[in-house]
Amino acid sequence: MSTIHPKITEVLTHTFKVPVAEIHPGSTMDSLEMDSLAVAEFAVLIRETAGGIRDFDQLPKNATLADITRFIDPAGDGGARVGGGPAMSNAR
């Protein structure tokens, strides 16, 4: 299991007050009621926490937490890749 998932959970629960029960691999930013500003802040915090990760704009807008985890740490999940789709945008 990836070491990034607990960091994602920590940021979501502590900074954005997302209930732990709502955080699961299939959750999306929309399903967690994260608006565009919160998504941008989340990206910055994860970048700082995980240390210099890739650009979140390359993620599909409907990326799940599992997709985000694999995007940040591809080796943590057997090198799985995020599926195609439009890039994640900070605009709603």
VMD Tcl script that draws the C-alpha trace (Angstrom):
set ca {
  {0.00 0.00 0.00}
  {1.16 3.51 -0.79}
  {2.49 5.75 1.95}
  {0.75 8.75 0.37}
  {-2.82 7.63 1.19}
  {-2.48 8.39 4.93}
  {-1.11 11.83 4.03}
  {-4.08 12.50 1.76}
  {-6.46 11.40 4.51}
  {-4.68 13.60 7.07}
  {-4.87 16.70 4.85}
  {-8.55 16.10 4.04}
  {-9.57 15.50 7.66}
  {-7.44 18.11 9.42}
  {-7.40 20.96 6.92}
  {-10.73 20.53 5.14}
  {-12.69 18.81 7.95}
  {-13.84 15.98 5.68}
  {-15.25 13.17 7.84}
  {-13.06 10.05 7.72}
  {-16.12 7.96 6.84}
  {-16.41 9.85 3.52}
  {-12.79 9.23 2.51}
  {-12.45 6.08 0.42}
  {-10.58 5.16 -2.78}
  {-13.59 5.95 -5.00}
  {-14.18 9.44 -3.56}
  {-13.70 12.40 -5.90}
  {-13.09 16.00 -4.96}
  {-16.66 16.79 -6.04}
  {-18.10 13.99 -3.90}
  {-16.17 15.40 -0.93}
  {-17.70 18.82 -1.69}
  {-14.32 20.39 -2.41}
  {-14.72 23.60 -4.40}
  {-12.10 24.89 -6.82}
  {-10.24 26.89 -4.17}
  {-10.14 23.88 -1.83}
  {-8.84 21.65 -4.65}
  {-6.06 24.15 -5.39}
  {-5.15 24.37 -1.69}
  {-5.25 20.56 -1.40}
  {-2.80 20.28 -4.32}
  {-0.39 22.72 -2.68}
  {-0.59 20.98 0.70}
  {-0.06 17.52 -0.80}
  {2.87 18.85 -2.84}
  {4.43 20.22 0.36}
  {3.66 17.07 2.35}
  {4.79 14.58 -0.28}
  {7.69 16.65 -1.53}
  {7.81 18.06 -5.05}
  {5.25 15.94 -6.84}
  {3.94 16.33 -10.35}
  {1.48 18.93 -11.59}
  {-2.10 18.17 -10.54}
  {-3.42 19.82 -13.72}
  {-2.55 16.57 -15.51}
  {-5.18 14.65 -13.50}
  {-8.67 14.14 -14.92}
  {-11.26 16.37 -13.23}
  {-13.17 13.32 -12.02}
  {-10.07 11.62 -10.56}
  {-10.74 9.48 -7.52}
  {-8.55 9.43 -4.42}
  {-7.14 6.12 -5.70}
  {-6.24 7.88 -8.98}
  {-4.62 10.74 -7.07}
  {-2.66 8.31 -4.90}
  {-1.35 6.46 -7.98}
  {-0.56 9.77 -9.69}
  {1.52 10.98 -6.76}
  {3.22 7.66 -6.04}
  {2.98 5.36 -9.09}
  {5.45 2.87 -7.58}
  {3.28 2.56 -4.47}
  {0.59 0.72 -6.44}
  {2.45 -1.36 -8.95}
  {2.91 1.56 -11.31}
  {-0.79 1.84 -12.18}
  {-1.64 4.86 -14.31}
  {-4.47 7.31 -14.08}
  {-7.15 6.89 -16.75}
  {-7.75 9.41 -19.50}
  {-10.20 12.23 -19.52}
  {-10.15 15.99 -19.34}
  {-7.55 17.57 -17.08}
  {-8.51 18.50 -13.54}
  {-9.33 22.17 -13.40}
  {-9.69 24.53 -10.50}
  {-12.76 26.02 -12.18}
  {-16.22 24.62 -11.62}
}
mol new
graphics top color blue
foreach p $ca { graphics top sphere $p radius 0.5 }
foreach p [lrange $ca 0 end-1] q [lrange $ca 1 end] { graphics top cylinder $p $q radius 0.2 }
display resetview
